[in-house]
Amino acid sequence: MEIKKIIYPLPNEHYNKQLFYIENEGFSIQFGTVFLKKGMRIPEKGFSKNPELELSIIQEGKIEMLNKDGSVKGYLNTGDVVYLKALESQAGNVIEDTKIIYTLIGN
């Protein structure tokens, strides 16, 4: 057993803090936290795609999620749980300082 405290990146650090990375017989799991500052766009340009599936909990904050044409897809708010399929395009505008706990699962 390994136990860690949930901590978030500091403003002067990279926005992602990986707490665990586990590889085991054909699959991998990453678990960590994210802190996004109000006014950021994630990613800065275009869209990102994770090769893993993602489950995230919005602990605090608000993000405006975007469609590829730039229109608003919806909003992620405090208390929301988000599921993204592997290779699903994502981008958003950070409306409020946001804290996220994430899990990435790959094979």
NUVEXPA-892619 format. One record per atom (N, C-alpha, C): chain; y negated, x, z; atom name; residue in one letter. Coordinates in nm, 2 decimals. Example, Ala and Ser with C-alpha at 12.3 -4.5 7.8 and 13.67 -1.06 7.14 Angstrom:
REM NUVEXPA-892619
nuza, v, u, w, lofi, lomar
A, 0.57, 1.32, 0.78, N, A
A, 0.45, 1.23, 0.78, CA, A
A, 0.33, 1.32, 0.78, C, A
A, 0.22, 1.28, 0.71, N, S
A, 0.11, 1.37, 0.71, CA, S
A, 0.00, 1.29, 0.79, C, S
This chain:
REM NUVEXPA-892619
nuza, v, u, w, lofi, lomar
A, 0.12, 0.08, 0.00, N, M
A, 0.00, 0.00, 0.00, CA, M
A, -0.12, 0.09, 0.00, C, M
A, -0.22, 0.05, -0.08, N, E
A, -0.35, 0.12, -0.08, CA, E
A, -0.46, 0.01, -0.06, C, E
A, -0.55, 0.03, 0.02, N, I
A, -0.66, -0.06, 0.05, CA, I
A, -0.79, 0.01, 0.03, C, I
A, -0.88, -0.07, -0.04, N, K
A, -1.02, -0.02, -0.07, CA, K
A, -1.11, -0.13, -0.04, C, K
A, -1.23, -0.10, 0.00, N, K
A, -1.34, -0.19, 0.02, CA, K
A, -1.40, -0.23, -0.12, C, K
A, -1.44, -0.35, -0.13, N, I
A, -1.51, -0.39, -0.25, CA, I
A, -1.65, -0.34, -0.24, C, I
A, -1.68, -0.25, -0.33, N, I
A, -1.82, -0.19, -0.34, CA, I
A, -1.87, -0.20, -0.48, C, I
A, -2.00, -0.21, -0.50, N, Y
A, -2.06, -0.23, -0.63, CA, Y
A, -2.13, -0.10, -0.67, C, Y
A, -2.15, -0.07, -0.80, N, P
A, -2.22, 0.04, -0.84, CA, P
A, -2.37, 0.04, -0.79, C, P
A, -2.42, 0.15, -0.76, N, L
A, -2.56, 0.16, -0.72, CA, L
A, -2.65, 0.15, -0.84, C, L
A, -2.78, 0.11, -0.83, N, P
A, -2.86, 0.10, -0.95, CA, P
A, -2.87, 0.22, -1.04, C, P
A, -2.86, 0.34, -0.98, N, N
A, -2.87, 0.47, -1.05, CA, N
A, -2.73, 0.51, -1.11, C, N
A, -2.62, 0.44, -1.08, N, E
A, -2.49, 0.47, -1.13, CA, E
A, -2.46, 0.39, -1.26, C, E
A, -2.35, 0.42, -1.32, N, H
A, -2.30, 0.34, -1.43, CA, H
A, -2.27, 0.20, -1.38, C, H
A, -2.29, 0.10, -1.46, N, Y
A, -2.28, -0.04, -1.41, CA, Y
A, -2.14, -0.09, -1.37, C, Y
A, -2.04, -0.01, -1.40, N, N
A, -1.90, -0.04, -1.38, CA, N
A, -1.84, 0.06, -1.28, C, N
A, -1.78, 0.00, -1.17, N, K
A, -1.71, 0.09, -1.07, CA, K
A, -1.56, 0.05, -1.07, C, K
A, -1.47, 0.13, -1.12, N, Q
A, -1.33, 0.10, -1.12, CA, Q
A, -1.28, 0.14, -0.99, C, Q
A, -1.21, 0.04, -0.92, N, L
A, -1.15, 0.06, -0.79, CA, L
A, -1.00, 0.10, -0.80, C, L
A, -0.93, 0.04, -0.89, N, F
A, -0.79, 0.07, -0.91, CA, F
A, -0.76, 0.08, -1.06, C, F
A, -0.67, 0.17, -1.10, N, Y
A, -0.61, 0.17, -1.23, CA, Y
A, -0.46, 0.20, -1.21, C, Y
A, -0.38, 0.10, -1.25, N, I
A, -0.24, 0.11, -1.23, CA, I
A, -0.17, 0.10, -1.37, C, I
A, -0.08, 0.20, -1.40, N, E
A, 0.01, 0.19, -1.51, CA, E
A, 0.15, 0.18, -1.46, C, E
A, 0.23, 0.09, -1.52, N, N
A, 0.36, 0.07, -1.47, CA, N
A, 0.45, 0.00, -1.58, C, N
A, 0.54, 0.07, -1.63, N, E
A, 0.64, 0.02, -1.72, CA, E
A, 0.59, -0.07, -1.83, C, E
A, 0.50, -0.03, -1.91, N, G
A, 0.46, -0.10, -2.03, CA, G
A, 0.33, -0.19, -2.01, C, G
A, 0.27, -0.19, -1.89, N, F
A, 0.15, -0.26, -1.87, CA, F
A, 0.05, -0.18, -1.78, C, F
A, -0.07, -0.22, -1.79, N, S
A, -0.17, -0.16, -1.71, CA, S
A, -0.26, -0.26, -1.65, C, S
A, -0.32, -0.23, -1.53, N, I
A, -0.41, -0.32, -1.46, CA, I
A, -0.53, -0.23, -1.42, C, I
A, -0.65, -0.28, -1.45, N, Q
A, -0.77, -0.22, -1.40, CA, Q
A, -0.84, -0.32, -1.31, C, Q
A, -0.89, -0.28, -1.20, N, F
A, -0.96, -0.37, -1.11, CA, F
A, -1.09, -0.30, -1.06, C, F
A, -1.20, -0.37, -1.07, N, G
A, -1.32, -0.31, -1.02, CA, G
A, -1.44, -0.41, -1.01, C, G
A, -1.56, -0.35, -1.00, N, T
A, -1.68, -0.43, -0.98, CA, T
A, -1.78, -0.39, -1.09, C, T
A, -1.87, -0.48, -1.11, N, V
A, -1.98, -0.45, -1.20, CA, V
A, -2.11, -0.50, -1.14, C, V
A, -2.22, -0.42, -1.16, N, F
A, -2.35, -0.47, -1.12, CA, F
A, -2.44, -0.46, -1.24, C, F
A, -2.50, -0.57, -1.28, N, L
A, -2.59, -0.58, -1.40, CA, L
A, -2.73, -0.62, -1.35, C, L
A, -2.83, -0.55, -1.40, N, K
A, -2.97, -0.57, -1.36, CA, K
A, -3.02, -0.68, -1.45, C, K
A, -3.11, -0.77, -1.39, N, K
A, -3.18, -0.87, -1.46, CA, K
A, -3.25, -0.80, -1.58, C, K
A, -3.24, -0.87, -1.70, N, G
A, -3.31, -0.82, -1.82, CA, G
A, -3.22, -0.73, -1.91, C, G
A, -3.11, -0.69, -1.86, N, M
A, -3.02, -0.61, -1.95, CA, M
A, -2.95, -0.70, -2.05, C, M
A, -2.91, -0.64, -2.16, N, R
A, -2.82, -0.71, -2.26, CA, R
A, -2.69, -0.63, -2.25, C, R
A, -2.58, -0.70, -2.25, N, I
A, -2.45, -0.63, -2.24, CA, I
A, -2.37, -0.67, -2.36, C, I
A, -2.32, -0.59, -2.45, N, P
A, -2.37, -0.45, -2.47, CA, P
A, -2.52, -0.45, -2.52, C, P
A, -2.58, -0.33, -2.52, N, E
A, -2.72, -0.32, -2.57, CA, E
A, -2.74, -0.38, -2.70, C, E
A, -2.64, -0.36, -2.79, N, K
A, -2.64, -0.41, -2.93, CA, K
A, -2.51, -0.46, -2.97, C, K
A, -2.50, -0.56, -3.05, N, G
A, -2.38, -0.61, -3.11, CA, G
A, -2.29, -0.68, -3.00, C, G
A, -2.16, -0.67, -3.02, N, F
A, -2.06, -0.73, -2.93, CA, F
A, -1.96, -0.63, -2.89, C, F
A, -1.90, -0.65, -2.78, N, S
A, -1.79, -0.57, -2.73, CA, S
A, -1.66, -0.65, -2.73, C, S
A, -1.55, -0.57, -2.74, N, K
A, -1.41, -0.63, -2.73, CA, K
A, -1.33, -0.55, -2.65, C, K
A, -1.27, -0.60, -2.54, N, N
A, -1.17, -0.53, -2.46, CA, N
A, -1.03, -0.54, -2.52, C, N
A, -0.96, -0.43, -2.53, N, P
A, -0.82, -0.45, -2.58, CA, P
A, -0.73, -0.52, -2.47, C, P
A, -0.78, -0.53, -2.35, N, E
A, -0.70, -0.60, -2.25, CA, E
A, -0.75, -0.74, -2.23, C, E
A, -0.67, -0.83, -2.17, N, L
A, -0.72, -0.96, -2.13, CA, L
A, -0.80, -0.94, -2.00, C, L
A, -0.90, -1.02, -1.98, N, E
A, -0.99, -1.01, -1.86, CA, E
A, -1.00, -1.13, -1.78, C, E
A, -0.99, -1.12, -1.65, N, L
A, -1.02, -1.22, -1.55, CA, L
A, -1.13, -1.17, -1.47, C, L
A, -1.25, -1.24, -1.46, N, S
A, -1.36, -1.20, -1.38, CA, S
A, -1.41, -1.31, -1.30, C, S
A, -1.47, -1.27, -1.18, N, I
A, -1.53, -1.37, -1.09, CA, I
A, -1.68, -1.33, -1.08, C, I
A, -1.77, -1.42, -1.11, N, I
A, -1.91, -1.40, -1.09, CA, I
A, -1.94, -1.42, -0.95, C, I
A, -1.96, -1.31, -0.87, N, Q
A, -1.99, -1.32, -0.73, CA, Q
A, -2.13, -1.37, -0.70, C, Q
A, -2.22, -1.32, -0.79, N, E
A, -2.36, -1.35, -0.77, CA, E
A, -2.43, -1.33, -0.90, C, E
A, -2.53, -1.42, -0.94, N, G
A, -2.61, -1.40, -1.05, CA, G
A, -2.59, -1.50, -1.17, C, G
A, -2.64, -1.46, -1.28, N, K
A, -2.63, -1.55, -1.40, CA, K
A, -2.64, -1.47, -1.53, C, K
A, -2.56, -1.50, -1.62, N, I
A, -2.55, -1.44, -1.76, CA, I
A, -2.55, -1.54, -1.86, C, I
A, -2.64, -1.53, -1.96, N, E
A, -2.64, -1.61, -2.08, CA, E
A, -2.55, -1.55, -2.18, C, E
A, -2.44, -1.62, -2.21, N, M
A, -2.34, -1.56, -2.31, CA, M
A, -2.38, -1.61, -2.45, C, M
A, -2.35, -1.52, -2.55, N, L
A, -2.40, -1.54, -2.69, CA, L
A, -2.29, -1.55, -2.79, C, L
A, -2.31, -1.64, -2.89, N, N
A, -2.23, -1.65, -3.00, CA, N
A, -2.27, -1.54, -3.10, C, N
A, -2.18, -1.51, -3.20, N, K
A, -2.21, -1.40, -3.30, CA, K
A, -2.34, -1.43, -3.38, C, K
A, -2.38, -1.55, -3.39, N, D
A, -2.50, -1.58, -3.47, CA, D
A, -2.62, -1.58, -3.38, C, D
A, -2.61, -1.54, -3.25, N, G
A, -2.72, -1.52, -3.16, CA, G
A, -2.75, -1.65, -3.08, C, G
A, -2.68, -1.76, -3.11, N, S
A, -2.71, -1.88, -3.03, CA, S
A, -2.64, -1.87, -2.89, C, S
A, -2.68, -1.95, -2.80, N, V
A, -2.62, -1.95, -2.67, CA, V
A, -2.49, -2.02, -2.66, C, V
A, -2.38, -1.95, -2.62, N, K
A, -2.25, -2.00, -2.60, CA, K
A, -2.24, -2.08, -2.47, C, K
A, -2.30, -2.03, -2.37, N, G
A, -2.30, -2.09, -2.24, CA, G
A, -2.35, -2.00, -2.13, C, G
A, -2.34, -2.04, -2.00, N, Y
A, -2.39, -1.96, -1.89, CA, Y
A, -2.28, -1.93, -1.79, C, Y
A, -2.27, -1.81, -1.74, N, L
A, -2.19, -1.77, -1.63, CA, L
A, -2.27, -1.77, -1.51, C, L
A, -2.23, -1.84, -1.41, N, N
A, -2.31, -1.86, -1.28, CA, N
A, -2.23, -1.81, -1.16, C, N
A, -2.29, -1.79, -1.05, N, T
A, -2.23, -1.76, -0.92, CA, T
A, -2.11, -1.86, -0.90, C, T
A, -2.00, -1.80, -0.87, N, G
A, -1.88, -1.88, -0.84, CA, G
A, -1.79, -1.91, -0.96, C, G
A, -1.83, -1.88, -1.08, N, D
A, -1.75, -1.90, -1.20, CA, D
A, -1.64, -1.80, -1.21, C, D
A, -1.52, -1.84, -1.26, N, V
A, -1.41, -1.75, -1.29, CA, V
A, -1.40, -1.76, -1.44, C, V
A, -1.39, -1.64, -1.51, N, V
A, -1.40, -1.63, -1.65, CA, V
A, -1.27, -1.57, -1.70, C, V
A, -1.21, -1.62, -1.80, N, Y
A, -1.09, -1.57, -1.87, CA, Y
A, -1.13, -1.53, -2.01, C, Y
A, -1.11, -1.41, -2.06, N, L
A, -1.13, -1.36, -2.19, CA, L
A, -1.00, -1.31, -2.25, C, L
A, -0.96, -1.36, -2.37, N, K
A, -0.84, -1.30, -2.44, CA, K
A, -0.87, -1.16, -2.48, C, K
A, -0.76, -1.08, -2.50, N, A
A, -0.78, -0.95, -2.55, CA, A
A, -0.85, -0.96, -2.69, C, A
A, -0.94, -0.87, -2.71, N, L
A, -1.02, -0.85, -2.83, CA, L
A, -1.11, -0.97, -2.86, C, L
A, -1.14, -1.05, -2.76, N, E
A, -1.24, -1.16, -2.78, CA, E
A, -1.38, -1.10, -2.77, C, E
A, -1.46, -1.13, -2.87, N, S
A, -1.60, -1.08, -2.88, CA, S
A, -1.68, -1.13, -2.76, C, S
A, -1.76, -1.05, -2.70, N, Q
A, -1.85, -1.09, -2.60, CA, Q
A, -1.98, -1.01, -2.60, C, Q
A, -2.09, -1.09, -2.56, N, A
A, -2.22, -1.03, -2.54, CA, A
A, -2.30, -1.13, -2.46, C, A
A, -2.40, -1.08, -2.38, N, G
A, -2.48, -1.17, -2.30, CA, G
A, -2.61, -1.10, -2.26, C, G
A, -2.70, -1.19, -2.22, N, N
A, -2.83, -1.15, -2.16, CA, N
A, -2.82, -1.18, -2.01, C, N
A, -2.85, -1.08, -1.93, N, V
A, -2.84, -1.09, -1.78, CA, V
A, -2.97, -1.16, -1.73, C, V
A, -2.96, -1.28, -1.69, N, I
A, -3.07, -1.36, -1.64, CA, I
A, -3.12, -1.33, -1.50, C, I
A, -3.02, -1.30, -1.41, N, E
A, -3.04, -1.26, -1.27, CA, E
A, -2.96, -1.14, -1.24, C, E
A, -3.00, -1.06, -1.15, N, D
A, -2.91, -0.95, -1.10, CA, D
A, -2.77, -1.01, -1.08, C, D
A, -2.67, -0.95, -1.13, N, T
A, -2.53, -1.01, -1.13, CA, T
A, -2.43, -0.91, -1.08, C, T
A, -2.34, -0.96, -0.99, N, K
A, -2.23, -0.89, -0.94, CA, K
A, -2.10, -0.96, -0.98, C, K
A, -2.01, -0.88, -1.04, N, I
A, -1.89, -0.93, -1.09, CA, I
A, -1.77, -0.85, -1.03, C, I
A, -1.66, -0.92, -1.00, N, I
A, -1.53, -0.86, -0.97, CA, I
A, -1.44, -0.88, -1.09, C, I
A, -1.38, -0.78, -1.15, N, Y
A, -1.30, -0.80, -1.27, CA, Y
A, -1.16, -0.74, -1.26, C, Y
A, -1.07, -0.80, -1.34, N, T
A, -0.94, -0.74, -1.36, CA, T
A, -0.91, -0.74, -1.51, C, T
A, -0.86, -0.63, -1.56, N, L
A, -0.82, -0.61, -1.70, CA, L
A, -0.67, -0.58, -1.70, C, L
A, -0.60, -0.66, -1.78, N, I
A, -0.46, -0.65, -1.79, CA, I
A, -0.42, -0.61, -1.93, C, I
A, -0.35, -0.50, -1.95, N, G
A, -0.31, -0.46, -2.09, CA, G
A, -0.16, -0.43, -2.09, C, G
A, -0.11, -0.42, -2.22, N, N
A, 0.03, -0.39, -2.24, CA, N
A, 0.05, -0.27, -2.33, C, N
